[in-house]
Every structure is written in structure tokens, then in C-alpha cells.
Amino acid sequence: MDETETSNIFHVPTLSLPSITPPDSYNPFRSQPVPLIIDNGSSNLRFGFSTSASPHSSPNVIAKYKEHKFNWSLLLFSDAIDAESDAKSKGKTPWEGDVLLNFDAMENALDYAFVRLGIDAESIDHPVLMTERLCSPLHSRALTSELMFEQYSVPSLTYCVDSVMSFYHNNKPTSGSTFGADGLVVSFNTASTSVIPILNGKGVLSHAKRIPWGTQQSTEYLLKLIQLKYSSFPTRVTSTQASWMLHNFCSFATDYPVVLRSLKIHANMRAAERIIQFPFAIPVIEEKTEEELTRIAEKRKEQGKKLQELAAKSRMEKLAKKENDLQYLTSLKEGKSENKREWMNTLQVEGFDDDDALDKAIKKLEADVKCARKKDPDGQDDIIEEPSFPLIDVPDADLDEDGIKEKKKQKLMKAGFDARARARREKEKEREEKEAEERREEEERENSFDDWAARLRREQETIMSKIKERGRRKAALSDRKSAAAQARMKNIASLAADERVSKKKRKAGAEDMFGADDEDWQIYRKLALIQSDVVQQNTAAVSSDEEEEFNQLRIIESKLLMHDPTFTAQHTHASITSQRSALISAFRPQYEEGDIEGSARIHLNTERWRVCETFFSPGMAGVDCAGLGEVLQNILARFSESEKARLVKNVFITGGPSQFPGLQERLHGTLRPILPPEMHLGDIVRAADPSLDAWKGMASFANTDEFDQVGVTAEEYQEWGGERIKRWWGGNCNSAV
């Protein structure tokens, strides 16, 4: 492992158990009308009094869990859920996407917030300033108001949009002056991204837009990319871990296609990757004594010997069968009838269409028998004296019953002796031919080395092409839509569709005529051939032809390695097939088998920019909506040139993804082409604290005199209902008065 790769390794953080924090003291706020600020986010719930320097913040999730040891029913909130592994699957948030719907969870979250603040009164005697989503549905607002007024008896309730309040905090007016800043607010939320234009300190919500893509969808998209890239990863990658990777390693690309083109160079991809090391456990290897190792080695040796004996026996049985088949077909050909019609019927009964098919089968068997005999160990066989067979030429009439049996036995022995003698002669002939071929090749190599090497290289390429083509055919056999599979199913269907005898007649006992025609039996031969191919594919068995090709290839490569200095191990078939593309290797490096630490790593490279690009091109993730650049162009087109100039002077971004590297440059590159050349585009300003600026802006506004004028009191709630709110510069405008 090189130094660059080591520096790019980051370990997944381990979750720590939550600490028990006592509630705050309520005495400084008792009987004091200090506003209560609640930033009800999809991910985190931030709450506190407006005079506090910073809020309490906790993950906005609850879980109802039954503890099995003491049989207690527990209600867990926030980090406490991580302490119980069984409770994680039962976690529930008040939000469904970008809409507040689960009000049981909302009530439990508010109970936790009020207990954490130490409020021990029967009611919440503090005016409440609470966030809601841009264009929040009236149904959600009505139920939230009902919960706050009916359950907690708050004196007044005010709703605001969090991104506007974050803009307010970063552009606060001086004391005594009114808020009148201009700007274009881009807010990255958990389940959405919204763009709100602000003129004269008031949000122009009628021109605001929202796209259904946020941090939650980006996390899920990154998790899917990882699962697709590492389909057999040894451990489960959770959404929490994917969120950690998103916030720490992903970034926006100023020009996404250019970044991808630069990553085509594998060195650039290796430099840009981030390696995430997941926890792994090293297996404990039991050490064995010398005696146990010796016993295991002997056992393996015995098993190997048995396997060799079985393989040799199987080869001999196959050889005997092929020799019998060859002898039968040869005798069939020698006994060819002069009657052409009778001969064709005989061929069809045996499964051959014509004489050429018979000749091909005989040649194939001769080649197989010759190949099988070559596998016998070389060396001069012991010359065995021919035994005598005195009863072979004696007529059966001159022999008794025991003599006839002995005669049959001697015939079998003589046939075996003749076959062995014939095999020895053929082996000797092959040995002589092999020696002659080696002499001719040696003379060719000495006289014309270049031609000899070129010929061997051509033979190597030809054999490798055959092996590659056979591999393609085997891959096609595994597809049920391949030609071989379809031919098999077609044959089965034609066999099952025999309608010469109807089902009604078969039930009545009529005779089935299948087999009356000799061609009916050809179906079994065809099915057997196709089935043998499928079995050979499924069991990864190596055919005799393929084995012979591998042997030839091995001999050719060994000769080239020995005599041709330009032919190295990298040119061999084994090296070529094992080589992978350098780009693919950089995209997902392969570790050696048994490397447990390496197998527990995730390499992030293209995903680092691809996930963030979905904010500008949601179609990449299958979401049919406009991207952020198109939304910005659509909003700016609704304003006059002067108003547009005021908006783009102060482009403000907030939310968790606003902290991702490259976002400011990407937004600048997106806005500049859609603006007139003479129009000034100000700096893209990021919120000072994207997580807490909304709450701090709400707290600052709650301490002003204007806050008392924009809230809905309990009396107005009773008169108007929960859907109505007062119109003001920081809140929604739907159902406002």
C-alpha cells in the first residue's frame, strides 16, 4: 500500500452512548413572558428561550420500545435510541418527507423539550415562535396549532420560515432601524431545497420555489450507489454512516462533465478517492501441533490418491465406451446396404441424417480415443508375451458346456490383449511422430527464428480466440432466452403437443402412437445433447476439446518463454485474462483473497461529485423535476431588471449542504450565464452557522417589539381556527390575514 492510499483512509466513527443531562432550572423564567423559540426541523429539534445564547439541539426522532429484561415500556427520544439496538428499527419522526404529519411523535418531542427546559408548570405560559415549512399545508398547521393551544395552553403562537430567519440573523439591522435587506435565499433542507427572493426585508413567497430533493434523498442516493458498487460488502452500511460520508467527503463540482473526464485518468481517480475503512474482525486461527499437521497431510495425500484412482478409472471406462462406440459405428459403416432407402432408414434409426453425419461421428470418436490414449504416462510398456488361446479355433460342437464358457472367456482375453497391443503400436507411432515433429521444429527455429516465433504467436492468438468464443457461448447458455435454451424448450413443447391421440381418447384407453414413427425418438437425442451442454455449463466442467486447447496453449507459451526473449509472462493467456482495466481497478480496487481489512473498505471516487450534482440535475436520480439552476432562472425571470440586480447582489445559502465544498463556485457559475453581462453578481454568502442561525434569528426577532404584533393569541385561535395566521415578512402567506 502506497503512502497516498494510506493518507486517504478514514475510519467510520463509532457511536458513543448518550450521557444523562439534568434538566435546566426554570426559576429565571418562571412567571416571565420570555418567548420560547422552537426550530422544528426534520433532522434536529432546536429549542430554548429567546434570552439564551444558544439552543438545545437533539435529533428529532422517537421510539416506543419495550425492554425485555424488566418488561418496561420505554419512550426513547434523540440519542437514547442509539443505546438500544432493538429500538433503532422502531424510530419515528414527526415528519413524512417535507410535511408534518405524525403528531403523536410531535407531542412526544415537545414533551421532551419542555422537560429538558425544566418547565414544571401545568401550562406553557410563554409566547411561542415556531418554524414551519415553506407553503406548509393548512392541515398540518391546524393540527400543530391545536396541539399548542389545546394541549399546552400557550398564550400566543407565531409561525415563521426558518431560511428567512437565518437570512435575518446574518443581515440584522442596527438597533432602532427596520429590517429592509434584499437577497436571494437558497435553503438546503432535509427533504427539499427552496429558493426565496427577499425585497425590502420581506419574503416574496408568491415567487418562491421548492424542489423535492434534500439531504435525506442525497443520503439515500449515495447509499444506493454504494450498494450497487459493493453488492457483496461484508457489513451492512447504514443510513447514518451514509450521511456521515455525504457530509464529510462529498462536494459540488464547478463543471461536472469536466470533473468526470479528468477522472478517466486512473491516476487522477486514485488521487481523488477517499477510502472508508469499516470495522472488521480478524478470525482466530487455531494452531495445530506437528502431529496434527502430519496427520492432516497424510489424510489429504490419501484422499488425493483416491481421487486420482477414481479419475483414472473413470477415464478408462470412458475410453472403453468410446472404443466400443467406435467399433460399432465402424462395423455399421462397413455393413452399408446397397439399398439406399434401407440404408437411410438404418441411419435415421441410429440418429444420423446422412453419411456425412456418420463420418463426422466416427472422426470425432477417433480423435477422442486418440486424445484419451495420449493422457497415459509416457514410457515403453513392458513387452508381454502373447498368451495362448487354444479353444478359440475349436468348434462349439466339439466342446462341452464348460469348454464353451472357457472359449468365451479366451475370446474376451484375446480381444483385450489385441486392444492393448494396438494401443502400444499407436503410442509408439505417436512417439516417433512427436520426435520427428520436434526435430523439424528445432531445425525451423535454428534456420528461421522470426518465422518460427511468428507462427507460434499466431497459433497462440487462434487458440485464445477459440477459448474466448467458447466462453461467450457458455455465458449465452446461462440465459434462458438464448438460442440453445429456446431450442430445448421448443423440442419439449413439440413433444408435449403431440395431438395424434386426443386427451379424451387417452382417458378412454386409446393407444398412444408416440414411437410409431422412428423420428419420434430423435427428441431424446436432441434433449440429451442440449442437457449435457447445460450441465457442463452449470458444473463448470471442462470439455475434452477445451482441455486439449489449454494443453496446446500451455506448450506453445512454454516454448515462447524459453526461446523468445520478447515474449514475457505478461503475454501469456493467464496474465491477459487476469488483467483488469486500470480505470476499473481505480474505480473499485480488488484486494487479495483473504485480505479482511481490504474487503471492509469502500472507495468513494465519482460518487463524491455525483451525489451533489443531483441538486442541479435531479433526473440523475430518477426525480422528474427542475434542478436548482433552472429554478433560479425561473424565479429571476419574474422580476424587473432593477429588482433582479438587487437580488443577485446578496445570494445567501443556508442549511447543512451549504457547507459542502464547491457550492459557492457552482452557484456563481450557474447564475453568471443567466444574467446580463453588465449586471453585478455579488459574492455567494454562506450562513455563519447554517445549523443554528435560524434559531438565533428567531430569538433576536422575538426580543423586538414587532414580535408581539405578529402572533396569534389564544382568543384569536378560538375565533379563527388553527389554519389562520397573521401576515408578516418572515412567515408564510397562505391563509394569512
N, C-alpha and C positions, 0 to 999 in steps of 0.2 A: 504494500500500500504506500503510495507516494505521499509527500508532505501536503500537497494541495488537497488531496482527498481527505486526509486526516483533519485538516483545518475546517472542512465543510461539514463535519459530522456534528449533529446536535441531538441531544438525548431528550426523549419525551419526559416532561416533568411528571413527578408523582404527586398525587393528591394528598394533601395533609388533612388530618382530622380537624374539624372546626373547634374553636375554643369557646367556652361559655363566657359570655359577656353580661354583666349585670345591667338591668335597666337604668336609664338616666334618671336623674332627680327631677321631679315635676314641680318642685316648690318655687323655682324662679318664675314659672309661667302660670301658676295657679291663680285663678281669678283675674288674669291679664288677657286682654283681647289680642294676643300676639298671633299673627296669621300662621297657619300651618301649611307648609309647602309640600306637595306630593307630586313627584315626577313619575307617573305610572308608565314605565317603559316595558316593552315586550321582553327584554332580557333582564333588566335590573329595575328594582323599585328603590327610588331615592326619596327620602322623607326627612323632615326636620322643621324646626321653627325658623321663621324668617330672620331672626336675630342671630342665628348660629352661623359660624364661619364656614362650615361645610356640613353636608348632609350625611345621614346613614345610608349606606348602599348595600343591597343584598339581591342575589338572583331571585327573579320574580317567578318562583315555581314552588308548588306544594305537593305533598304526597301523603295520602292516608294509608298508614301501614300498621299491621298487626304483628307485634313482637311475639315470637313463638315461645321463647323461654319462660316468660312470665305471663303470657297471654294478655298483653296490654295493647290497647288500641291507641296508636300514636298519630299525631298530626305533625308532620315534619315540614319545615319551611327552609328555603335557601340552602346553605351549605350543609345543613344537618342531613339532607337526603343522601349526600355522598358517604356519610358514616355508615349507612345501612345498604348493603349491596342489593338486597331484595326490594328496597324502596325505589331504586332508580327507575325501574320499569313502570312504576306507578306514578311518576311525576306528571304534574298537570299545571299548565299556566292559565292565567285569565284570558289570554289572547288566542284566537284562532286566526293565524296569519296576521293580518293588519286590523282585525276587528275585535273589539272587546265583547266576548260572549259568555265566558264561564264565570258567572257572578258568585258562585259558591267559592271558587278559588279566589276571586277578588275580595270577598268578605274575609276569608282567612288571612289573606295578605295584609289587609288593613288592620285586622286584629293584632297581627304580629307587630306592625308598625307602631300602633298606639301603645302596646305593651312595652315595646323597646324604648319608646319615648318616656315611659313611666307614668302615662296618663291613667290615673286610678279613679277618675270621676265617673258618674253614671252616664254622662253625655260629653260630647266634644264641644266645649264652649269656646271654639276658636274659628274664625273665618278661614275657609279652605280655598287655596288656589291649586288647581289640579290640571294636569295636561290631558289632552285628548288628540286623536289623530286628525290630520287634515281631512276635512269633509267627513267627519265621523258620522255614521248612521244615527238617525234620531232614536232608533230603538235602543242602541247601546247607551246613548246619553240619558234617555229617560230612565233606564234601569239603574244607571250609576247615580243619578240624582235621587231616585227613590231610596237607594241604599244609604246615601249620605244623610238625607233628611229624615227618613223614617227610622233607620237603624241607629244612627249615631247622633241625630238631632243637632246637626251643625247649624250655626246661626245664618251663615251665608256660604254660597258656593260659586266659584268663578272658574271657567274653563279657558285654557289657552293652548296655543300650538307651540310645542317645545322648540322647534327650529327658529321660530320668530323670537322667542325669549332668549335663545342663545345669541342671535344677532343683536338683540337689545343689550345683552351683557357686554358684548365686545364693542358696541358703539354707544355706550351710555352717555347721555347728555350731562353737561355740567349742572351743578345744583342750581335750581331755580329756573332752568330752561326746559322746554318741552322736547320730547323725542321726535326728531324730524329727519333721520338719516335715510339715505337712498341705498339700494343694493339689490343684488340678486342672490337669494339664499338657496343653496343646494344642500339638502339634508339627506344623509345616508342612514336609514333606519334599519331595524331588524328585518322587516318583511317588505319594505318598499323604499323607494327613493323619490323624494319630492323636490320640486323647484317652485319657489315662491318669490315673486317680484315685490319689492317694497319701495314705495314712493312716499316721501314726506312723513316717514315714520309709520306708515300704515300698510299692512299687507294687502296687496291687490289679489284677494283669494279667488276672484272670478276668473283670473288668468292663470292661476296656479295649476300645475300638472303633477301627476304622480304615476310612476311606473311600478308594476308588481314584481320588483326584483330588489332584494336587500341582502343583508349579511346572512340571514338564515338560508336563503336559496343558494348563495355562493358557497356556503359551507357544505350543503348537500351536494352541489355540483362537484366540488373538489373531492368529496368522499366517493362519489360515483366514478370519477376519473381514476382515483387510487384503486378502487375495487376492480375496475376494468383492466388496469395496468398490472396489478398484482392479484390475480384471481385466486391464487392458492397461497396467500400470505399466512404464515403460521399463527398469527394472533389476530384478534378482532380489532379493527380500527373503529373507534367510537366517534360520535359527532363532536364530543368535547375535544378530542385530540385533533380532529379535522379543523375545528375552529381555531385551535392554538396554531396549527400550521398556516391557516389563512392569515391570521393577524401578524405572524412573525416572519413569513417568508414570501408572501405574495406581494406583487406590486403592479402598478399600471405602466404600460408601455406607451411612450410618446407616439410611436408608429409601430403598431403590432405586426404587420407583414414584414417590415424590415427586421424586427427582432427575430421572427421565425426564420427568415432567410439567413441571418447570421448564425443561428443555431444549427444550420445544416452542416457546418464545420464541426466535427466531433470534438475538436479541442475547445471550441467556444462553449459547446454544450457541457463538457466536463467542468469548465471553469464556472459556468453559471449555475450548476446544480447545487442543491442543498440535500444532504444525506440525513435522514431522520432515523436515529437508532432507537428501536423499540426494545423493551425488556426481553430478555431471553434467559433460559436456564440451561446450564451445561449438564448433560446427562452424566450420571455417576457410572463409571466403567468398573465393573468388578474384576479385580486382579485375580488371575488363576495361578496355581502353583505349577512347577515344572512338570510334575507327574500328570496333572490335568491337561496341560497343553500337549504333552506327548500322547496321551490317550485320545484327545480330540483329533490330533493329526493322524494317528493310526486309523481312527474311525473314518475320517474323511478319505484316507487312502483306500480303505476297503470299499467305501461307497463309490469312489471313482472307478475302482477296478470292476465293481459290479455293473456300473453304468457302461463301461467300455465293453464288457462281455455282452450286455444286453444289446448295445448298439451293433456290435459285430454279428450277433445272432440275427438281429433284425435285417442287417444288410444282406446276410446270406439267404434269409428267407425271401427277401425281395428279389435278389439275384436269381434264385431258383424259380420263382414265379415268372420273372421276365423271360428266363430261358425257356420255360415250358410254353409261355405265350408265343415266343419267337418260333419255337419248333412247330407249334400248332398252326400259326399263320403261314409259315414256310411250306408245311405239308399241304395246307389249304390251297396255296398258290400253285404248288406242283401238281395238284389234282384238279386243275382247272378243266371244266367241262367244255366240250366243243359246242354244245348247245348254248348260244348266247343268252337266251331268255332264262334257261335254267341256272346259268352261272350268275346272272344278275339277281335272281331270287335268292340264291345262296349268299351273295354279298350283302343283300339287304337284311337277311336274317341275322348275319353276323354284325350288322351295324355299319356297313360301308356303302357309300353311294356308287362307287365305281372302282376300277382297277387302280387308279391313281391314289385313292384314299387307302387302299390296301397296301400299296407300295410305300406310302408315307409312314403308315403304322409300322411296317417291317423295318424301315430305315431308322425310325425313332427307337424301336426296341433294340436294334443292333447297336445304336450309339449309346443307349443306356447301359446295356450289358458290357460294352467295352469300357465305359466310364467307371462302372462298378468294379470291374476287374482291375482297373488301374489303382484303386484305393488299397488293394492288398499290398503288404510290405514287400519292397523290392528284395531281390536276393535270389540266388539259384536254389530252386526247390531240390530236395533230396530225390535222387533218381530211385524210384521204386520199381522193383522187378515186377513185370506183369504176372498176375496170378493166373492160375489155370481155371478154366470153366468147362469141365469135361461134359456136363449134361446139356449144354446149350444146343449142340447139334444132334442130340438124341431125340428121335420122335417120341411124342407123348404116348403113343400106343405101346412102346417098349418099356414104359416106366409105370411103376405103381403109384399110389396116391402120395406117399412120402417123397418119391422121386420127382413127381410133378411139382410139389411145393419147393423142393430144393432147386429145381430147374428155374422156377420163377425167381427165387432168391438170387441165383447166379446171374440171371439176366439183369436184375437191378444193380448188382455189384459191378457187372461189366459196363453198364451204362454210366455209372458214377465214375469208374476208372477211365473210361473214354473221355468223359467230360473234363476230368482233371488233366488228362494228357493233352487234350485240345487247348485247355486254358494255359498250360505250361508252354505249348508251342506258340500260342498267340502272344504270351507275355515275353517270350524270348524274341519273337519277331519285333514286338514293340520296343524292346530294349535296344535291339540293333538299329531300328529306325531312329530312336531317340539319340543314340550315339552318333549316327550319321548326320542327323539334323544339327547337333551341337558342333560337329566338325565343320559343316557348311557355314553355320553362323559365325564361328570363330574366324574362318577364312574371310567371310564378308566383313567382319569387324576390323580385321587387320588390313584388308585391302582398301575398303571404303568406309571409314568410321562414320562420316557425316551421313551417308545414305542409311547406314545401319541404325544410327540413333534416330533419324527422322522416321524411319519405318516403325520402330518401336513406339515412338511418341504417337504416331497415327493410330497404331493398334490400341494404345492406352486410351486415347480420346474416343475411339469407336466403342470400346468396352464400357467406358464411363457413360457414354451416351445411352447405351443399351440399359445399363443399370438405372440411370435416371428415368428413362422411359418406362421401365418396369415399375419403378416406384410411383410414377404418375398413374399407371393402370391400377396399382393396388389401392391408391388413395381413392380412385373412382369407384372401386368395388365396395368401399365402405359407405358410399352414398346410395340410398335406396332408389334414387332417381337415375342412377347410372344405367348404361345400356345393358350390362350383364345382369343387374338386378331386375330390370324390366323384362329381359328375355326370359328369366326364370319364372317370374310371375305370369308372363304370357303363356308359357308352357303349362304351368299349373292350371291357369284359367281355362285353357283349351281342353285339358284333361277333365276338369270338373264340368265343362259344358257339353259333355257327351250326351246328345239328345236322341240317340238312336232308340233308346228304351225310355219311355216316359216314367216319371215317378209313380204314377198311378198303376202302370203295368208292373213296375218293380214290386210295389206293395202287393199286387195280386199274384206274385210269384213268377212273373215272366222272366225269361232268361236274359242276363246281361251279356251283350255281344262284344264287350271290350276284350280285345285279344284275338278276335276272329281274323282281323287284318294284321299282318306282320308289322306294319308300320306303327301300330299302337305301342309296341314295346320300345320304340326308339325314344319315347318320352323319358323313360327311366335312365337311359344312357346320357341324354342331354342334361337332365337334372343332376345326375351324379357328377358330370364334369363341372357344371356350374357350382354345385355344392362343395366340390373339392377345392375350387378356387377360393370360395368364401371362407372355408375352414382354414385354408393355407394363409389367407389374409388375417383372420382373427387370431390365429395362434402364432403369427409372426414366424412361420416356418419358412425355411429357405429351400427353394426348389433345387432339383439336381442341376438344371441349366444355370441358375443363378450361382450356385456353389462352384460350378466349373468356371464361370466367368470371373468370380472372385479369385480363384486359384490362378487363372491365367494372368489376371491383372497383377497379382502379387509377384509372380515370376518375372513379368516384364519390368515392373518397378524395381525389383531387386537387381536385375541386370543393369538398368539405367543408373541406379545408385552406385553400383560397383564400378562401372566403366565410364560414365558420362559425368564429368565434373560440373557441368552446367545444370544438371538435374539434382535438386536437393530434396530434403524431406518435405519441404513446403509444396512441392509439385505432386506429391502422392495423392491418391484418391482419399485416403483417410484424413489428410490435412485439409484438403479442399472442402470436403463435406463438413468438417468441424469448424471451419472458419465462418464467422458471422460478420455482418456488415459493421464497419466501425461506427457508423451513425446509430445503428440499432444497439450496439454494445454500449454506447454512451447514453442512449435513451433509457435503457434498463440493463445495467451491467449484470452479468451472470457470475455468481460465486461458485467456487468448487463444491462438489458434493461433500456434505459433512461439515461445511462451514456454518455453524449455527448462528454465529454473530452476524455474518454477512446476509444470511437468509432472513434475518429480522430487521432489515433495513429497507427504507423507502427512499428512492431517488426522485426528488422534485426538480424538474427542469422546465419543460414547456408549460407545465401546469401553473407555474408561478405567475405567468402573464396571461394565460388563457382564462383563468377563473375571473380575474379582474376585468378582462376585456368584455365579459358578458354585461357589465353595466352599460356599455356603449353599443353592444350587439347582443341583446337577449336571445335572438334567434339561434345563436350558437348552442344554447342550452334547451332549445325547443320551446321557448316562450314567444308567443306571437304578439309582440308589442314594439313600440318605438324605443330606440335607445336614448341615452342621455343627451347626446349631441343633437338628435332630431327634435327632442323635446325643447331644448334650449332655443333652437332656431324657431320653432313654432311659437314659443312664448314671446320672444323678442319681436317677431313679426307683427304682433298685436299692438305695439306701442309706436308712437311717433319717433322721429329721429332724435329729437331733443331728449325725450324720456328714455329712449334706448341708451343714449350716451350717459345719462345719469345712472342707469342700472349697471352698465358694464364697467363703470369706474370702481365699483366696490362689489366684486364677486366673492361671496362668503360661503365656505364649506364647513359642515359640521357633521357629527356622527362618527361612529367607530371607523369605517373605511376611509374617512377623510385623512387619517393618519398614515395610510398606505403610501409608500414612496412612489413618486412619479405622477400622482393625481393632479397636482397643480400644473405641471408642464403639459399633461394631456388635455386638461380643460382649456388651457391657454391655446394649445394647438387646435382645439375644436372650435373655439369662439372666434379666433382671428380670421379664418376664411369666410365666415358668415357675416362679418361686419364690414362697413365701408373702410377703405384704406386710410382715410383721414380721421376716422373715429378712434379716440384714445381708449385702449383697453388696459385697465388698471391691473395691479397685482392680484393674483388669486390668494385670498386671505383665509388661513385656516383658523378655526376657533382655538383660543388659548388652551382650553381643556375641553375637548369635544364631549367627554363623558359627563362633566359636572356643570358646564357653562349654562345649560338650560335651567337647571335648578337655581344656580346663582342669579341668573337674570330674573327668574320668578321671585326670588327672595328680595332682590333690590326693588322690583316693581311693587311688591306687597308692602314695602315700607313707605310708599309715597301716598299722597292724599288721593290720587286718582284711583287707587285700588278700591276704595270704599264706594266708588260710584259705578263700578262695572260688575259687581257681584249680584247674584240672585239671592234674595233673602228668603227665609222660611215662609213668610206671608206671601211673597210673590210666587213661590213654588206652589203653594196651596191654590193660588188663583190661576196661574198659567199652566201648571203641569211641569213634568220633568224635561220636556223637549225644548222649552223656550229658554233662551239666554239673551243677555244684553249685547248689543253690537259694540265692539271696541277694536282697537288697532291690533291687538295680539291674539284675538280669538277667531273662531270660525264664524262664517256669515250665514250658514243655513239655519233657518228658524230663529233668527235673531231679531230683536226689537230695539 
